Amino acid sequence: MTLKPMADNVLLKQKDAAETTVSGIIIATATKEKPAIYEVVAVGPGTKDTEMLVKTGDKVVVSKQVGTDVTLDKVDYKFVKQDEILAIVE
């Protein structure tokens, strides 16, 4: 089963956080705060008023409170509108 965004929606998958700090300290998975950096999995076609500026594979920053969380095949995704994306990580 696949998810295909409609209109100006973007499907994101959370990037895995680092398991250790720079100094080598291992971070427990349960206490880690989720990063705000996501990978773009799929992009909708846009609308006549909205040109899509992000593409599949881009890494983006979004606020943690935005979007709709979806779980499919035990993988967590987030749907956001393109205008909710704060930045593209280059």
Buried (B, 14 or more C-beta within 10 A) or exposed (E): EEEEBEEBBBBBBBBEEEEEEEEEEEEEEEEEEEEBBBBBBBBBEBEEEBEBEBEEEBBBEBEEEBBEEEEEEEEEBBBBBBEBBEEEEE
